Structure formats: C-alpha cells, structure tokens
C-alpha cells in the first residue's frame, strides 16, 4: 500500500480503494442520517409498496410486512456502516479478510451485479415515470439521468453527501404536505374500499422485498462512513444509519401501497403526481420531479460503489491506485452497460423492481452473513489493514473458509427460491410459493463460517497487527509532513 499525502482542495475525490488515514477523516456523524434518508426518499421506494397489493394484500398487512422487512434489512445495513470508521476502507476491500486477496472476486461479482441491477431498474422506472407524468421522451430521460449520475459518481464521496442533503431540504417539506393530504383525505381516493386481505405468500413477498431493499445497500454503506474519525461511536453510526434508511423507506413504501390501492396507480411517479395535484395545484408535479431527482442522485451513489467494486476486482489481480481519469472511464463504462440493459427491458416497473430486489437479495445474503460474522464474532473488528493490500498477506490469496460459506449459503437458497415468472424451487413450491430462501442462506452462511473459523491462525494475525500499527503510524506521519 503506497503512502498518501493529504488531500488537496479539489472538486474530485482523490481517494478510491485505498486506506483513509486519520488526518483525512473529515466526515461528520450527523451527515449519515440525511444521506441514507434521502437514499430511500425517492421514486424507487414507492413501487415496493405496490408488490403486496398486486398479490391481494390489504393496506394494513402491506404496511406491517414492509415495516418488519425494512427493520430486518436495515439492521444488517447499519451494522455494516459501523465498519467504515474502524477500518477506513471501502467495504469490499475489507472483505478480503474473509475471502482472500483474490477470492473476494466472487462476492465482488455479486456486488457489481447489484449496483448495475439497481441502476437498470432505476433507469426503467425513471423513463417510464417521467414519460407518463410529463410526456418526455423516455430515451432522453435515460440519457440525462445517466449523465448526471456519472458526474456525481466521478466527483465522489463528498459531493454525493452534499447533493443528497440539498435535495432533502426541498423534498422533505413537499412530501410531508402530500402525505398529510393523504391522511386527511385531500389526495383523492375517497369512497374506494380496500378489497385486499391476507395471504402468507403475499405477506412474505412484501416482507422479502422490503428487507432486500436495505440489505442491498450493505456492500457499500461503509464506503460512505469510512471518512468518519476512527473514534466515532459504532452505536452512534448504527443508530444514525438505521433511523435514516428505515424511516424514509417505511414512509414511501406505505405511501406507495396507498397509491396502489386507493388511487389504482400503476406507476409510482404518476400516482405521486396525481395525489399531490389533488392536494394543491402543481404540488404533485413538484413532488414527482424532486422524487425523480433523488433517484438520479441514488444512481450516482450506485455508480460510485460500482466503480470501487471494479477497481477492487482489478486490484485483486494487478495492484492499481486509480486516478480521476481511470475512475471516470470506469463509471462511464458502467453507465453504458446499465443504459443498454435498461433499453432492452420491456416497460413494467413493478415487475422489474420485484425481480431485481429478489435476485440481489439471494446474491448478497451469503456475503453479508459471512462478513458480519467475521467482523463481530470472529475477529471482533481487529484486522491488519496493510495485510489486506498484500497478495501474500496473512489473509491468503483464496480464503477457503469464506468461499465455502458463501457457496453453501447460495446452494442452500436454491430449493427455497421464488423468482416470479422465472423459477420456483421445489421446497418453495411445497410451501405454496412462500419465499424464505434468503433467511435460509443467511443462517447457513453464518453458521458455516463460524464453524470453519475455529482454525484461523490468531497468533499470526496478532503479529501482523503489531507491525500494522507501525506501518499505519508511519503512513500518517508521511501524510502530515
């Protein structure tokens, strides 16, 4: 790992996959809650509330399933966030401790597919919603959204935080007025009866989609907390991220369920626009635009995470310290991929969201179980950071413990999987289509890794950590000179 110098005053972030020394830890704890609040306070959240009603679930049961799912998913996300200040590293670099210097490529592929998958779904939703709401050309919408996302991702960590805070200042009061209109009957839908009921299949589908929503942030949530000082309280980070990410998601998913049931909305942005305009003239137009802009900002966040993932993958085979040009080209390449893929998908926003969340959940759960088990129960947050950048370091090239745990979790999920219209596993079929695959994968990967971790050479790691402290201290001295 090369020595670094203090960041110069530059618009573009100069860090990428390298360690952030204490002298550059300029993050603020209070930034975490608004960042993750707005991360979910956008258009993508609303169609998640359509899933339960589309399967016959009532408003009350949809909201309950959503609250429980978001609570479960956000717990995992928030605990990953606490790793950022302690490690000062992007999340997937830290995962080399569980999977090995090159073995980490396996979860990296799953993570990259998540970033790209999110932006594909986001592009489909935006092009559909903006076209239906304002009559703009969907291809033009996709291109403009992608361009803004690319610029935000290239500028990096600090600008993502700033963009989200600015958008939140405008979005929060507007969405509050729209929601009050819904509560007090001014948004329309009066006299419409909720004909939904309860089925376990529908309830679990809504629960799984809601849990997946925030679990899928897990691979990069600590990327946005890694600039916090190392002494930042882990409990404070967990609380801030949990509150921000869960409250916004519950709010808009519940609103989406109401729009689906009482306005009969088929598109989240169109439904939001209609409800808002029923409250006040053009209020819905403003709400729809702000919600769409927030989704574009979230696409920038996904693109930034995708860039770090690609760089980590490349670095696993050939050490790199990418500069602004390499980062920009990587983000641009990712944008081309998600634009082409989104253009090939037929318009069906809810189905796209549901399928994307389901597949992401299956892919990421074995990784999150392995990573959290290692961090909180096996190594308890103690790592030799410099060893994570060495091919021949103490964590190995291919760490079979993590790889076996990841593979076991994926394999265990298959019989329980339910991907609507694509695949239903034999056990899921016997259960009547109830999806518990991700819960099975979570338990299997966690238990397998805990069992296999008993053979870790703790003495060798402690010796490496002793030298690591010296290396990091020297690195900080060089950075301050």
Buried (B, 14 or more C-beta within 10 A) or exposed (E): BEBBEEBEEEEEBBBBBBBBBBBBBEBEBEBBBBBBBBBBBBBBBBBBBBBBBBBBBBBEBBBBBBBBBBBBBBBBBBBBBBBBBBBBBBBBBBBBBBBBBBBBBBBBEBBBBBBBBBBBBBBBBBBBBBBBBBEEEBEEBBBBBBEBBBBBBBBBBBBBBBBBBEBBEBBBEBBEBBBEBBEEEBBBBEEEEBEBEBBEBBBBBBBBBBBBBBBBBBBBBBBBBBBBEBEBEBEBBBBBBBBBBBBBBBBBBBBBBBBBBBBEBBBBBBBBBBBBBBBEEEBBBBBBBBBBBBBBBBBBBBBBBBBBBBBBBBBBEEEBBBEBEBBBEBBBEBBEBBBEBBBEBEBEBBBBBBBBBBBBBBBBBBBBBBBBBBBBEBBEEEBBBBBBBBEEBBBBBBBEBBBBBBBBBBEBBBBBBBBBEEEBBEBBEEBEBBBBBBBBBBBBBBBBBBEBBEEBEEEEBEEBBEEBEEBBEEBBEBBEE
